[in-house]
Amino acid sequence: MPELPNELDGLSESIEVIDKQIVELLAQRAELTTKVGEYKSKSGSPIYVAEAEASIITSRKSEAKRQGVSPVLIEDLMRRIMRESYHTKSTEFLCTNPDIKKIVVVGGAGALGRIFVDLFKRSGYQVEVLEEGDWAQSESIFEGAGLVLVAVPIKLTEIIISRLTQLPRTCILADVTSTKQKPLTAMMKAHQGPVVGLHPMFGPDVPSLVKQVVVVCHGRETEQYEWLLQQIRNWGGILQQCDAKEHDDAMVFIQVMRHFCSFVFGSHLAGENPDLQQLISLSSPIYRLELGMVGRLFAQAPALYADIIFDNKDSVAMLTEFSVKFNQALALVENSDKEKFIQQFTKVSAWFGDYAKQSLVDSKQFLLKADDDRTLSEER
Amino acid sequence: MPELPNELDGLSESIEVIDKQIVELLAQRAELTTKVGEYKSKSGSPIYVAEAEASIITSRKSEAKRQGVSPVLIEDLMRRIMRESYHTKSTEFLCTNPDIKKIVVVGGAGALGRIFVDLFKRSGYQVEVLEEGDWAQSESIFEGAGLVLVAVPIKLTEIIISRLTQLPRTCILADVTSTKQKPLTAMMKAHQGPVVGLHPMFGPDVPSLVKQVVVVCHGRETEQYEWLLQQIRNWGGILQQCDAKEHDDAMVFIQVMRHFCSFVFGSHLAGENPDLQQLISLSSPIYRLELGMVGRLFAQAPALYADIIFDNKDSVAMLTEFSVKFNQALALVENSDKEKFIQQFTKVSAWFGDYAKQSLVDSKQFLLKADDDRTLSEER
């Protein structure tokens, strides 16, 4: 078939022309969404609204169906395109409380603190940062502050909060620590004015607050800091209100257990010393993903994870119980008791209920996305 | 600002017009790639070639840069669009060995077996399926077979293979079990002709073989089944050759450990009975993802996981060692020995080496994709 290569070349060229047009349209689209962003920031509408995104997706999916294009493809593409517009670093936000003269971020030079300093500045607030060496000037730094946000490592949180006894009476005191009971108690004790505990459920590498969860644990004078919550919504954050104890209990499951298990898994691998490259090359997307989840932990600051695991008072009890469950399951394998394993599996499935099935569906979509990036070639 | 809504409406309409044009271009693009697929299948080129994909991505990224559009955005979109063309169910494949008169898939009605039956048929082979009730007719079914593929549950593999002593001498005997030493030994014993062990590293829900790993453990008369390996490459699969023992050793880490830990994690959650909905609503993307990985296990067949965990002879030793590591780490938490925890963390980081940093980078991109789908609204 000697004519094949030419035919293929022709097709490739036509595809390239189409792709260029798509890039052109995306450039035009970005100009328009930048304008939308400007209007939104002027009018104080949140940068991300779940319902608005859903309605755009629905409209584009029906257009796709009409034109014989996969609606799932269009949904994925639209969500990716919209993400791009959310994360534009230059976005300015409406200031929800122009009466606030000054915001002080204690630990504002830290990884998480910097994010809030940047967001407050982009919302038109005057922001000052207080770092370790600045306590001699703290009186002047706190003077006239409408909000003091504590963004320091967990182990320092209570000590630092205990120093904040001289804030202006109407100043809001807030923190962003990943435990909530102790910091909230400490803030209520140190300060007589409005108090609120926040837990941003994301790492310092997020490109924006869009679709990120921030847990809110109310302290005192809720109405005084409503503007702050609204400001976080404007940034695209999703607020979840929660009792401080409930929060800490949940975090044992969400953070402590997972990080601890990843830590042990990594330790185990390092101890057994298998050929890591071979493990990766033999792995399907889901195993590569799970291995990557363990690997990524060890690229981060050990002290942060030590704090998260060691500073939750329920960690020991919970991990001990996990160890008991582990050894019970191990005994089933030792005794070749498949039947009992399957019984227990079925019980746990029932506990998960619909969530298990939903996870399977969701993860399928998700793993397909992981596959998109796969560029590994055959090794022979 | 009363003119705002109208301005916004105008912008939204312009964006919608652009999106319609994008959908139109995608419809045209799909027509062209279908033609490319037809030519490729006629000429027997693999449906997916890593280098070709990489070169298209590079060309589109420079076009994006030229037009002031984010190259990362374009890369993500192009990969997603290309995925769509890979997974077209109607694709026919070039038959790499038209001399093969018949292929028999033992267990071809099972979830994984069906995938291979479908792929062989779409490649122009005559395929017969042998299921439990068909052994009385096995003689006629195997007559003239050029390939017999065993795709039955792990625990039946050896028994079924031991029955395959009457295959034509030149027939290839292959299996797709997730352990490799025992089935390979059994196949070498039962059959005198060409033998090869395969382990497709994916579940029955993959939409195609593109970018999926298939492990190849050579048995006997390699050159006789080269066409089969080439056929898998044509389907888009990525072959990884590996010694059967090395394979099984690696799978203890890749499959046994992860599934067992997820099983224990699920058992632990079900035992402690926290509010699952609350855990989900408080979770950031990474924790939701990790919880989903556990959840998805329990939507699947318990027997499959029981087989994977119980039927690997190294499981008990490996899980026992893991348990030791777990309790050592737990002792650090009990003794509040953060310093030693951090020391060990640093050691494991060193063992992971560059992989840890790479995982952090990769997972960041990956978690952004997870966020795209996030439609959760605030709960108040």
Interface residues (C-beta under 8 A of the other chain):
Chain A: M1 L4 E7 L8 L11 S12 S14 I15 E16 I18 D19 K20 Q21 I22 V23 E24 L25 L26 A27 Q28 R29 A30 L32 T33 K35 V36 Y39 K42 S43 A50 E51 E53 A54 S59 R60 E63 A64 Q67 G68 V69 S70 L73 I74 D76 L77 M78 R79 R80 I81 M82 R83 E84 M201 F202 G203 D205 P207 V210 K211 Q212 V213 V215 R233 I238 L239 Q240 Q241 C242 E246 H247 D249 A250 M251 F253 I254 Q255 M257 R258 F260 C261 F263 V264 F265 G266 S267 H268 L269 A270 G271 E272 N273 P274 D275 L276 Q278 L279 I280 S281 L282 S283 S284 P285 I286 Y287 L289 E290 L291 G292 M293 V294 G295 R296 L297 F298 A299 Q300 P302 A303 Y305 A306 D307 I309 F310 S315 V316 M318 L319 T320 E321 F322 S323 K325 F326 N327 Q328 A329 L330 V333 E334 S336 K338 F341 I342 Q344 F345 T346 K347 V348 S349 W351 F352 G353 Y355 A356 K357 Q358 S359 L360 D362 S363 K364 Q365 F366 L368 K369 A370 D371 D372 D373 R374 T375 L376 S377 E378 E379 R380
Chain B: M1 L4 E7 L8 L11 S12 S14 I15 E16 I18 D19 K20 Q21 I22 V23 E24 L25 L26 A27 Q28 R29 A30 L32 T33 K35 V36 Y39 K42 S43 A50 E51 E53 A54 S59 R60 E63 A64 Q67 G68 V69 S70 L73 I74 D76 L77 M78 R79 R80 I81 M82 R83 E84 M201 F202 G203 D205 P207 V210 K211 Q212 V213 V215 R233 I238 L239 Q240 Q241 C242 E246 H247 D249 A250 M251 F253 I254 Q255 M257 R258 F260 C261 F263 V264 F265 G266 S267 H268 L269 A270 G271 E272 N273 P274 D275 L276 Q278 L279 I280 S281 L282 S283 S284 P285 I286 Y287 L289 E290 L291 G292 M293 V294 G295 R296 L297 F298 A299 Q300 P302 A303 Y305 A306 D307 I309 F310 S315 V316 M318 L319 T320 E321 F322 S323 K325 F326 N327 Q328 A329 L330 V333 E334 S336 K338 F341 I342 Q344 F345 T346 K347 V348 S349 W351 F352 G353 Y355 A356 K357 Q358 S359 L360 D362 S363 K364 Q365 F366 L368 K369 A370 D371 D372 D373 R374 T375 L376 S377 E378 E379 R380
